[in-house]
Amino acid sequence: MKKIIGILACIVFFSGGNLKAGEIDVFKGKKGTINIAGGTAHIPVMKYVAQEIMRVNPDIKITIAGGGSGVGIQKVGEGLVDIGNSGRKPKETEIEKYGLKMFPWALDGVCVVLNKENKVKQLTSSQIQDIYAGKITSWKDVAGNDDGINIYTRDEASGTRDVFWKKQLNQGTIAQKANVVSSNGAMKVAVQNDPNAIGYISIGHIDDQVKVPEIDGVQPSQETAVSGEYKVVRKLYSNTKGEPSGMVKDFLNYLMSEEGSKIIEKYKFIPLKSK
């Protein structure tokens, strides 16, 4: 791979705010810390949930770090964090090694993104596979401008990369010249700043900063992911080492509650309970 762009993990602390009644009241009167790390697709939801909890009780501190799905699984398995997020189901070997308990809470699609100035409106899976393998090197070969294609990918710890490689690239080659970025956010920024870029991100991270082409005649969206029209989908997991207890259990229960589902939907993911 060519280079790594971005920071592998960022830690965020939250505190204070307005009170929220309802299911979140379980956190009132409690004190302690919850440490979370792993998949970067999860971060917007995790941040909001953390903010809501600490609005109810500023004596609770929650840290959130990225690093990718592999990092989340390893850190929770080694007891370094309380919750390890992953954009893929942990492997059986990981489950057995660490004694993991898995909590899938949302459905998410992963899709190709282009720079907004790119005139390409649609791609086929075959074209995407050939671009990432380095067989198609110019945008003119896919109805674009006569410019070279700059490929962006994620590192192998990424759950976003895992589903894209398996379901979009059919486990094909990723060219060595590809630029490696560290998160969904970093991918979006890289594509936004490079007129000739192609990358991929969680559909939950899509906004008007990037362009999403049709793939095999289907417009990628959470709606087409849920309907089954768009096939490059995965579940978002939060994992614990053994059965969760205390505030960690409360956090996961709130995440998967009715109130939590509204937060998940706010960030363009599909709560699994709503499927």
N, C-alpha and C positions, 0 to 999 in steps of 0.2 A: 504494500500500500504506500501511497505517496507521502502523506503527512497527516498528522492529527490536528484538527482544528477545534478549539474550545477547551473547556475545563472539564475534567473527568467527573468531578463531583462538587456540588456547592451545598453548603449547609445553611439552613434558614431557621431563624428563631422567631417566634411569634409571641405576642402577649397583648392583653387588654382588649377593650372594645365594648360593644353593646350586648345586652343579655338576650338570649333566645330561649323561649319556653318550649316545653314539649319533651321529646325523647332525650334531648341533650341534658336535661336536668339531673341525670344520673351522675354527672361529673361534679355537681355542687358539693362543696365540703371536702373534696379530696385533694391530695397533694402528691406531687411526684413528677417524674420525667418519662417520656416515651421517645425512644430513638428509632427512626425509620430511615431506610436507605434502599437504593436499587433503581428499578426502571424509571426512566425519565418521562414516559408518557403519563405516569400516574401523578406527577408532581402538582399540577394545577388543582386536582381534586384533593390531594393530601394537604396542600397548603390551606385551602378553604376550610376543610374539616378541622384542621388544627386551629385556625383562627376562631371558628365557632366555639370550639371547646374552651379555648382560653378567654373568650368573651364571657363565658359563664363562670370560669374559675381561673384567675391569673396565677394561682399557686401551682397550676399544672404547666410544665414546659415541654414543648414538643420540638424535636430537631428533625429535619428532613434533608437527606442527602441523595444525590443522583448516583451515577456510576454505572448504571446498566443492570439488566436482569441478573446476569451472572454474579455481579458484585452483591446484589441484594440477597440472593440465595446463599452465597458463601458467608456473608456477614451475619445473617440471622442464624445460619447453621452453626457458626463458631461462637455464637453468643455475644457478638459485638454490637448488635442492635436488637430491638424487640420485634420489629416487623421488617421483613425483606420483600420488597415489591418486585414482581417479575411480569414481563409482557409475554411470557410463555409458561406453559405448565412445567414445573420442575421435573427433571428426568427421574426415572425410577431409582437410579443409583444415588442421586442427590437426596431423594426422599428417604431412602433407607439409611444413608450415611448420617444424615442430620436429624432424622426423626421429624420431618417437616409435616405440618398441617397446612392445607391450602384453602384459601378463601377467595374464589373467583367472584368478582362483584360487577364487572362491566364487560360488554362486548365492544370491540374496537376494530376498525379497519385500518389497513396500512396501504398507502397509495403513493404513486409517483407524483412529484411536484416539479414544476418548471418555473423559470423566471417569468415574471408578468409580461415582459416584452417579447417572449418567444411566441412566434405565430403558429406553432404546432398546436392543433386542437385535439388530435386523437392519436393514439398509438395502439399497436397490438401487443399481446404478450410476447410474441416472437420477436418483434422489434426491440422491446425492452430487454429481452434476454441477450440479443445480439449487441445492443449498446453496452450493456454491463460487461459482456465478454470481450469488448473491444473490437468486435467485428464491424459494427457501424460506428464510424468516427466523425461523420459530418451530419449536421442537421438537415442539409439538403436532401439526404437519402431518405428522410421521413417527412418530406414536404415542408421543411423549414428553410432558414437562410443558409447560405454557403459559409458556414462557420463550424469550427471544430466543437465537439461535444466534451464538456468537462463533467466527469462522473464523480458523484459524492456518495459515500456509503457510511456505515457505522462499523464499530469494532465488533469482534466476535462475542463479546459479553452482552451485546444488545439483544433484547427480546424482539424489538422492532426489526432488526436485521434478520433474526432467525425466521420470523414468519415471512418476510419479504423474500428471503433466499429460498425458502422451501416452497412457498405457494405462488410467487410471482416469477422467480427465476428458475423454478423447477430444479433447485439444487445445482444450478449451473455455475459457471466460472464468473468471478468478479475480477476485472482487469487489475493488474498490479499498479497501474497508473492512477487508480481511483483515490480521491482525497477522503480521508477518514475523519469524521466529525463525532463529537462525544455525546450528543443528545439530540432529541427532537427539536429543541429550541435552537441549538447551534446549526442544525441542518437547515432550518427555515431561514436563518440569517445568511448562511452561506449561499443558498439558492437565490435569495432576494438580491444579493450583492454581485452575482455572477450571471450576466446575460446568457451565457452558453451552458448553464448548469442543468443537470438532472440529478434529482435526489429522491428520497422517500421519507415520509413521516406518518405518524399516527393521524388518522382522520380527525381526531379530537383536537389536534393542534392546527388545523387548517384555518386560515383567515385570508383576507384580501391582500396579504403581502406576497403570496405565491399563486401560481396558476396550476389547476388540476385538470389535466387532459382526460378525455374519455379513454377508457381501456377496453378494448374488444367491444366497442359500442355501448358500454355502460359508464355512466357518470358515477365515479366513486363518491359515496356519502354514507353516513351511518344508516340512513333509511334503506339504501340498496344493499348494505351489508346485512342488515337484519332480514330483509326479504329473501336473501340468498342470490340476488342478481349479481352482486359483487362478491367475489370469492376470497379475496385476500384479507381474511379476518382472523382475529385471535381473541382470547379472553385476557383480561387484566386480573392478576392475582396479587393478593397480599398473603405472605407466608409467615408462619411462626414456628419456633422450635418447640415441638410438643404442643399440647393443648394450651391456648392462651388463658390467662387469668387476670384478675384485677383490672387496672385501667386499660391494658392492652386489649382485653376482651371487650371492655366497654367501647373502646375506640372502633373496633371492628363491627360490633353490633350497631353502633351509630352510623358507620359508613354504609351498612347494608339495610338501614331502617328506611322508613318512608321519607323522613327528612333528608337522610343521606342520598337517597335516590334522586331527589330534586337537585342536589348539588352535582351529582354525576351527570344528570341531564343538562345542567347549566353549562358544563364544559364539553358538551357535544358527544358524550359517550352514552351508551345504552345500558341502563341498569339491567342486570340479568333477570331480576324479578319481573320486569315489564315485558319480557319476550313472550 
